Amino acid sequence: MRPPMSPQLQGSVRSFAQRFSSTALGARLARHLAVHQLHAWGFPHGSGASDTTALIVAELAANAVTHGRVPGRDFELRLTRLPGTLRIEVSDTRGERRPPVPGRLAAPDAVADGGRGLLLVESLADRWAVLDRVPVGKTVRAELDLPPH
């Protein structure tokens, strides 16, 4: 009698990772390369998945540059395409400045210039979390449920 087969993932796992300088130019380049990578994976520019990813990467990269910057250290963007899910991760090396956990974000004052980025991420992503980064820092992860492809 043969043992039962283990569940198989439908599709393949694909990954993209790149480090960027902790500057506005680095954040902008991260957004452009994320959209380019999604296009290579079959999610064309202007599609819902591409546009949503661009917004999430822009906000997380801007936060890494603004709040997570450590002089001389880069931030990292990682995209992982799992069956049915796109995982977006932005990591920086500053561990002591952590954003609030999902569901605990406070709305900024109506006249505030900033403070809305993670609210946008929370509204666009199907799931998100703040994780410890080894050996130092933090990773903000957002996941999108993808349409059948």
C-alpha positions in Angstrom: 0.0 0.0 0.0 1.4 3.4 -1.0 1.5 6.2 1.5 -0.8 9.2 0.8 0.8 11.8 -1.3 1.7 15.1 0.4 -0.3 18.1 -0.8 1.4 19.8 -3.8 1.4 23.6 -4.4 -0.4 24.6 -7.5 2.0 26.7 -9.5 5.5 27.8 -8.5 7.0 30.1 -6.0 8.9 33.0 -7.5 11.0 35.5 -5.6 12.7 38.9 -6.2 14.9 40.7 -3.8 16.9 43.9 -4.1 18.6 46.3 -1.7 18.3 50.0 -2.2 19.9 53.1 -0.8 17.9 54.7 2.0 17.0 57.7 -0.1 14.0 59.0 -1.9 15.6 57.8 -5.2 16.0 54.4 -3.7 12.3 54.3 -2.7 11.2 55.4 -6.1 13.5 52.8 -7.8 12.0 50.1 -5.5 8.5 50.9 -6.7 9.5 50.9 -10.4 11.3 47.6 -10.1 8.4 46.0 -8.2 6.0 46.9 -11.0 8.5 45.7 -13.6 8.9 42.4 -11.8 5.1 41.9 -11.6 4.9 42.5 -15.3 7.5 39.8 -15.9 5.4 37.5 -13.8 2.4 38.1 -15.9 0.7 41.0 -14.1 0.8 43.8 -16.6 1.4 47.5 -15.9 -1.9 49.1 -15.0 -3.6 45.9 -13.7 -5.1 45.9 -10.3 -2.3 43.7 -8.8 0.3 46.0 -10.4 -1.2 49.2 -9.2 -1.9 48.0 -5.7 1.6 46.6 -5.4 3.0 49.9 -6.6 1.1 51.8 -3.9 2.1 49.4 -1.1 5.8 49.3 -2.1 5.8 53.1 -2.4 4.4 53.5 1.1 6.6 50.9 2.8 9.8 52.1 1.0 9.0 55.7 1.9 8.6 54.6 5.6 11.9 52.7 5.5 13.7 55.7 4.1 12.0 58.2 6.5 11.6 56.2 9.7 13.9 53.2 9.4 16.9 54.9 7.9 20.3 54.2 9.6 23.1 56.1 8.0 25.2 53.9 5.7 22.6 51.1 5.7 20.3 50.1 2.8 16.7 48.9 2.9 15.5 45.7 1.1 12.5 44.9 -1.0 11.5 41.3 -1.4 8.6 40.1 -3.5 7.5 36.5 -3.3 4.8 35.1 -5.6 3.2 32.1 -4.0 0.2 30.3 -5.4 -2.7 32.7 -5.0 -0.7 35.3 -3.0 1.8 38.0 -3.5 4.0 38.8 -0.5 5.6 42.2 -0.3 8.3 42.7 2.3 10.3 45.9 3.0 13.1 45.5 5.6 15.3 48.1 7.3 17.9 48.0 10.0 16.3 50.2 12.6 14.6 48.0 15.1 13.7 50.5 17.9 11.2 52.5 15.8 8.4 50.0 15.1 5.0 50.9 13.6 1.8 50.0 15.4 0.5 46.5 14.8 -2.3 45.9 12.3 -5.7 47.1 13.6 -4.1 49.5 16.0 -3.3 52.4 13.7 -4.5 55.8 14.8 -5.7 58.3 12.2 -3.5 61.4 12.0 -4.9 64.9 12.5 -6.8 66.2 9.5 -4.2 68.8 8.8 -1.1 66.6 9.3 1.3 66.3 6.4 1.9 62.6 7.0 0.9 59.5 9.0 -1.5 57.9 6.4 0.9 55.5 4.7 0.2 52.4 6.9 -3.5 53.2 6.9 -3.3 53.0 3.1 -1.3 49.7 3.3 -3.9 48.3 5.8 -6.8 49.2 3.5 -5.1 47.7 0.3 -3.4 44.6 1.7 -5.4 41.5 2.6 -3.0 40.9 5.5 0.0 42.8 6.9 2.4 42.5 9.8 5.5 43.9 11.4 8.2 41.2 11.9 11.6 41.1 13.6 14.5 41.0 11.1 17.5 38.9 11.9 20.1 40.0 12.9 18.8 43.5 13.3 15.8 45.6 12.3 12.3 45.0 11.2 10.3 43.8 8.2 6.9 45.1 7.2 5.1 42.4 5.3 1.9 42.9 3.2 0.1 40.2 1.3 -2.3 40.4 -1.6 -4.6 37.6 -2.6 -4.2 37.2 -6.3 -6.9 36.4 -8.8 -6.5 33.0 -10.5 -3.8 33.4 -13.1 
